[in-house]
């Protein structure tokens, strides 16, 4: 069946969106899919049927290259959780403020 240029464009653009577990947290596990899609684009883009599809291939390729760089870096390190400085018994540590009055602050 013959597809319109717009439908083909949308299908091409799906190459950098569909099939990934979490686009916001790409990992080295996503590299295989990214590399295969880049290879597919490199094979098909020179034979794009029209300028709309050629532009879609170029845009998706650019996005997949960025995604590959992100996946190679891996997930960012987890942030250490900050504690509130509660005393072991669970009460607040009352300190004197610079004015000399009691201030219930975390110690």
C-alpha positions as CSV (number, residue, x, y, z in Angstrom):
1,X,0.0,0.0,0.0
2,X,1.1,3.5,-0.8
3,X,1.6,5.7,2.3
4,X,1.4,9.5,2.3
5,X,4.6,11.5,3.0
6,X,3.2,12.6,6.3
7,X,2.5,9.0,7.4
8,X,6.0,7.9,6.3
9,X,7.4,10.9,8.2
10,X,5.6,9.9,11.4
11,X,6.8,6.3,11.1
12,X,10.3,7.4,10.7
13,X,10.1,9.7,13.7
14,X,8.9,6.8,15.8
15,X,12.3,5.3,15.5
16,X,13.7,7.4,18.3
17,X,10.7,7.0,20.6
18,X,9.1,3.6,20.4
19,X,10.6,0.5,21.9
20,X,12.7,2.0,24.7
21,X,11.9,1.2,28.4
22,X,12.5,4.8,29.5
23,X,13.5,7.6,27.2
24,X,14.5,9.8,30.2
25,X,16.9,7.1,31.6
26,X,18.7,5.5,28.7
27,X,21.3,2.9,29.8
28,X,23.9,0.8,28.1
29,X,21.2,-1.9,27.7
30,X,19.6,0.4,25.1
31,X,22.7,0.6,22.9
32,X,21.8,-2.4,20.8
33,X,18.5,-1.0,19.7
34,X,20.0,2.5,19.1
35,X,22.8,1.1,17.0
36,X,20.5,-1.0,14.9
37,X,18.2,1.9,14.2
38,X,21.2,4.1,13.3
39,X,22.3,1.4,10.8
40,X,18.8,1.2,9.4
41,X,18.6,4.9,8.9
42,X,22.0,5.0,7.3
43,X,20.8,2.3,4.9
44,X,17.4,3.9,4.0
45,X,18.0,7.7,4.3
46,X,19.9,8.0,1.0
47,X,16.8,6.5,-0.8
48,X,14.2,8.8,0.9
49,X,11.2,9.2,-1.3
50,X,10.9,12.9,-0.8
51,X,12.4,15.9,1.1
52,X,10.0,15.5,4.0
53,X,11.2,12.0,4.6
54,X,14.8,12.9,4.1
55,X,14.5,15.6,6.8
56,X,12.8,13.2,9.1
57,X,15.6,10.7,8.7
58,X,18.2,13.4,9.4
59,X,16.3,14.6,12.6
60,X,15.9,11.1,13.9
61,X,19.5,10.2,13.3
62,X,20.6,13.3,15.2
63,X,18.4,12.3,18.1
64,X,19.6,8.7,18.1
65,X,23.2,9.9,18.2
66,X,22.5,12.0,21.3
67,X,20.6,9.0,22.8
68,X,23.7,6.8,22.1
69,X,25.9,9.3,24.0
70,X,23.5,9.3,26.9
71,X,23.3,5.5,27.0
72,X,27.1,5.2,26.9
73,X,27.4,7.5,30.0
74,X,24.9,5.3,31.8
75,X,22.5,6.5,34.5
76,X,23.6,9.4,36.7
77,X,24.9,8.4,40.1
78,X,22.3,8.2,42.8
79,X,22.3,11.2,45.1
80,X,23.0,10.6,48.7
81,X,20.0,11.2,50.9
82,X,20.5,13.9,53.4
83,X,19.4,13.3,56.9
84,X,17.8,15.9,59.1
85,X,20.2,15.5,61.9
86,X,17.7,14.1,64.4
87,X,19.1,12.8,67.6
88,X,19.1,9.1,68.0
89,X,16.1,9.3,70.3
90,X,14.2,11.1,67.6
91,X,14.0,14.5,69.3
92,X,15.1,17.8,67.9
93,X,18.4,19.3,69.0
94,X,17.6,22.7,70.5
95,X,20.4,25.2,69.9
96,X,20.6,28.8,71.0
97,X,20.4,31.2,68.2
98,X,22.8,34.1,67.8
99,X,20.2,36.2,69.7
100,X,20.4,33.8,72.6
101,X,16.9,32.5,72.5
102,X,16.0,28.8,72.1
103,X,15.5,27.8,68.5
104,X,14.2,24.4,67.6
105,X,16.5,23.6,64.7
106,X,17.7,20.3,63.4
107,X,21.1,19.5,64.9
